[in-house]
Amino acid sequence: MTLPYAEPLTRLEPQPRVIPEPPRVGEPGGDPCGLCKWLANYDESEHESPLWADENWALCRATGVTIPGVVWLASRGHHDSFADLPDPVAASYGPVVARIERAILALGDIARVHVYRWGDGLAHFHVWFYPRPLGMLEAKREMLPLWADLLPEAPKEVVADAERKIAAALAANS
């Protein structure tokens, strides 16, 4: 694995801690959760509707995609983390993630599918799926999101084709 930057890098000192932390979007005292509003009001015929959804989950398109197949999964209900997912929703997580991973791997030329949950932005449960292109060894492990941020944006038609294939695979297995 390799950082997508030229050496030498300069180490920075951590900033002073901010306590209490400011509220995130969707937390009490923060801005309202726009994801909740969108999930309650999207139009199935719109391009901006989820790629796939069931009673617990919605699989969503990413923007500015550099690696076709990057998607994100959000809970349909407003839950912040694994710790507060209701048991039935938590129990459905593993099978849904496995289906999404299989759908992304079926795109071809994918070595692995990385699943990331950062949780410092929006207080609404969501995880990201990043396919690591076959042979892109410099993007192994935690390097994949760094590389994905710096690669040129993929052609929109290639991204849309990957999204269609992922959605079709999930619909076929519903």
N, C-alpha and C positions, 0 to 999 in steps of 0.2 A: 504494500500500500504506500502511496506517495501523496504528499500534500500537493494541491494544484497551484503552488506558488514557487517562485525561484528562491533559492537560498542566498544570503542568510536572512532568516527571519529574526525579528527583534521581539524579545519577550516583553510583555507589558505587565505592569503591576495591577492587581485587582483594584477596582474602584471602591470607595468607602461603601459599606453596607447601608441600604435604605430600609429602615425599620420604623414604623410598620411599612410593609410593601403597599404600593398603590393597588386599588382593586382592578381586577382584570375585567374585560368585557364579559357580561353575563353574571358577574358576582354582585352581591349587594353593594351599593355605592358606586358601581361602575356603569358604563353604558349598557343599555339593554342588549340581549343576545340576538343579534341579527340572524344567526343560523336558525334559531327556533322559529323566528318569523318566516324565513324562507322555507323551511321544511313544512310549515303549516299552510303555505300559500302558493307553492309552485304550481305551474300548469304543466301537465304531462306532455302537452304538445310542444312546449318550449325547448329550445336547445339547452337552456339553463336548468332543466329538470335533472334530478339525479340519473346516473346511468342505470341504476337498479335500486330497488327499495323493498323492504318487507315491513312488518309491524314494528321491528326493533331498530333497523339499520337503514342507512341510505349511503350508497356508494357515489361519490361525487367526482366531477372533473376538476383537474388542477388548471391553473392558468400559467402561461409562460413556460410550458413544458419543454424541457431539453432532452428528456429521455422518454420516448413513447411508452405508455403503460403506467406512468406515475398517476396515481389516483389516491383519494382519501375516503375513509369510512367514518361516518358520524352516527352517533346514537340518535334515534328519533326523539327521545325524551331528553329533557335538559338534565344531564348528569355531568359531573365534572371529571371524575376519574374512575379507575377500576374500583376504588374503595367505596364509591357510592352507587355503582350500578346495581339495580335490583337483581336478585338472584336469577330470575328467568332470563333477563337480558345478558347478564354475565355468562350464563350457561350457553347461550346461543352464540357468543363471541367466537369461540374456537372453531366451530364448524363453518361460520361465515368467513373467517380469515382463511381457512384452508381452501374454501371454494374460490375466493378471490386470488389466492396465490396460484392455484392450478390454472385459473383463467389467464393470469398474466404470463405464467411459464409457457402456456400454449401459444403465445404470440411468436415464439421461436427466438433464437439467438439471445436468450436470457440465461445467465448463469445461476443467479439467485434472486430472490425477492426479499428485500429488507423491509421490515415493518418498524416504524418509528412512532413513538408518542412523546412529544415534548411537553405540552401542557402549560407553558408559561404565557401563552397569548390569550386564547379564548377559553373561558370556563365552560366549555361544552365538549363532552368527550368526542375525540376524533383521533384517528391514527392514519399515518401516511404509509403508502406502499411505493417503494422505489425499486424498479427492476435494475439489477446490475447487468449491463450488457456483457455477453459472453466474451471472455478474453480481456476485459478491461480491469486488469489486476490492480492497477494503481488506485482503483476506486473501491477496493475491498474495505469491509468493516465500516467504521465511522467516517471514512473518506467519501463515500458515495454522495451524501447530500452536499458536501463542499464542491465536488466536481459538478454535480447537477446544477448548482447555482451559477457556475462559470461557463458551462458549455453554451454554444449558440442555440437559440430556440429551434426546436424541430419543426419541420413543415407542418402546417395546420392540418393538411389532408392526411398525413401519416399519423398524427396524433388522433384525429377523428376516427381513422380506420382501426387503430388499436382500441379506442374506447368502444367502438361498435362491437368488436370481437369479444371484449371483456363482458360487455352487457349481454350479448347473445349467450355466452357460456353460462352466465349466472341465471339468465331467464330459462335456459334449457334444464338447469338443475334445481329449479324452484319447486 
